[in-house]
Amino acid sequence: MKIILKVLLYIVLGILALCISEMLFFFILIHSNNTEKGNKTVIMKTDSIAHSKALVVYQPSLMTDSTKNVAYDLAKGLNSKGYDVTIAYPGKYLSTDLSTYKVVVFGSPIYIGQTSSVLNDYIKSVNNLKDQKILLFVTGGADDSEQLNSLEKLFTNAEIPMKISFKYNDKGNENKAFNLGSEIGKE
Ligand SMILES: Cc1cc2nc3c(=O)[nH]c(=O)nc-3n(C[C@H](O)[C@H](O)[C@H](O)COP(=O)(O)O)c2cc1C
C-alpha cells in the first residue's frame, strides 16, 4: 500500500513539474514576443539606378526563424525588382517617419493568439503612411489568421494594407514570400 502511495505521489509530482515547465516555456515565449530586441538593421542594396526604397519590419523569435525567413524572402523579392531594402526589428529606436519608403512590410509571429505588442506599438507610432504600398504578414500554425484583421485596425490613416499569413512549417513559404515581394515591387 505504501509503495502504491509513493508511486502515485511521484506521478502527481511529475505531472505538476511538467505543467509548471510548460507554463514557464509559454511565458518565456510570449514575453520574448513582446520584448524589444534592439537595433538590428540590415540593408539589401540594389544595383538598379532607380533606387526605390522598401522597409521590412519584423519581430524576431526566440526559438525558430519562420518570421525572419519570410521577412528576408520578401526582402529578396523586393530587392530583385530594384529596391534598396532595409530590414529591421520594431522598436523605439526605429524612425517613425516612413515617408521615404515606397513599400513597407510589417511581420510578426503569433503566440497564443497574439501578434507582437512591440510591432503593434511601432505600427501605432508610425506616420506618413499615405502613399506607400503596405503589406502585413503573420506566421503561425493556422492557415488563415484573424490576427491580421487586428493588425489592420491599427492603421487609422493609411490605405487598407495587403495581408497574408504564412504557415510556419510550409515548405512553399520561400517561393511564396519571394514571389509576393517581387509582385509588390512591380511599379
Ligand atoms: C507556445 C506556442 C503558442 C503558439 N500559439 C499560436 C497561435 O495562437 N496561433 C497560431 O497560428 N500559431 C501559434 N503558434 C505557432 C507559431 O506562431 C509558429 O511556430 C510561428 O511561425 C513561429 O514563428 P517564429 O519561428 O518566427 O517564432 C504557437 C507556437 C508556440 C510554440
The ligand as an SDF file (V2000), in Angstrom:
LIG
                    3D

 31 33  0  0  0  0  0  0  0  0999 V2000
    3.6470   28.2730  -27.3120 C   0  0  0  0  0  0  0  0  0  0  0  0
    3.2040   28.4980  -28.7150 C   0  0  0  0  0  0  0  0  0  0  0  0
    1.9990   29.1250  -28.9670 C   0  0  0  0  0  0  0  0  0  0  0  0
    1.5500   29.3160  -30.2780 C   0  0  0  0  0  0  0  0  0  0  0  0
    0.3450   29.9200  -30.4970 N   0  0  0  0  0  0  0  0  0  0  0  0
   -0.1190   30.0690  -31.7600 C   0  0  0  0  0  0  0  0  0  0  0  0
   -1.4020   30.6520  -32.0100 C   0  0  0  0  0  0  0  0  0  0  0  0
   -2.1180   31.0500  -31.1050 O   0  0  0  0  0  0  0  0  0  0  0  0
   -1.8200   30.7600  -33.2980 N   0  0  0  0  0  0  0  0  0  0  0  0
   -1.0430   30.3340  -34.3530 C   0  0  0  0  0  0  0  0  0  0  0  0
   -1.4870   30.4420  -35.5030 O   0  0  0  0  0  0  0  0  0  0  0  0
    0.1860   29.7920  -34.1360 N   0  0  0  0  0  0  0  0  0  0  0  0
    0.6490   29.6350  -32.8710 C   0  0  0  0  0  0  0  0  0  0  0  0
    1.8860   29.0860  -32.6490 N   0  0  0  0  0  0  0  0  0  0  0  0
    2.7300   28.7230  -33.7980 C   0  0  0  0  0  0  0  0  0  0  0  0
    3.7370   29.8500  -34.0480 C   0  0  0  0  0  0  0  0  0  0  0  0
    3.0820   31.0210  -34.3800 O   0  0  0  0  0  0  0  0  0  0  0  0
    4.6590   29.4680  -35.1900 C   0  0  0  0  0  0  0  0  0  0  0  0
    5.5140   28.4940  -34.7230 O   0  0  0  0  0  0  0  0  0  0  0  0
    5.3730   30.7090  -35.7000 C   0  0  0  0  0  0  0  0  0  0  0  0
    5.6540   30.5040  -37.0450 O   0  0  0  0  0  0  0  0  0  0  0  0
    6.6520   30.9630  -35.0010 C   0  0  0  0  0  0  0  0  0  0  0  0
    7.3560   31.9890  -35.7040 O   0  0  0  0  0  0  0  0  0  0  0  0
    8.8680   32.2000  -35.3920 P   0  0  0  0  0  0  0  0  0  0  0  0
    9.5770   30.9680  -35.9000 O   0  0  0  0  0  0  0  0  0  0  0  0
    9.2800   33.4380  -36.0860 O   0  0  0  0  0  0  0  0  0  0  0  0
    8.8940   32.3290  -33.8990 O   0  0  0  0  0  0  0  0  0  0  0  0
    2.3420   28.8860  -31.3680 C   0  0  0  0  0  0  0  0  0  0  0  0
    3.5760   28.2540  -31.0990 C   0  0  0  0  0  0  0  0  0  0  0  0
    4.0040   28.0500  -29.8070 C   0  0  0  0  0  0  0  0  0  0  0  0
    5.3100   27.3540  -29.5710 C   0  0  0  0  0  0  0  0  0  0  0  0
  1  2  1  0
  2  3  1  0
  2 30  2  0
  3  4  2  0
  4  5  1  0
  4 28  1  0
  5  6  2  0
  6  7  1  0
  6 13  1  0
  7  8  2  0
  7  9  1  0
  9 10  1  0
 10 11  2  0
 10 12  1  0
 12 13  2  0
 13 14  1  0
 14 15  1  0
 14 28  1  0
 15 16  1  0
 16 17  1  0
 16 18  1  0
 18 19  1  0
 18 20  1  0
 20 21  1  0
 20 22  1  0
 22 23  1  0
 23 24  1  0
 24 25  2  0
 24 26  1  0
 24 27  1  0
 28 29  2  0
 29 30  1  0
 30 31  1  0
M  END
$$$$
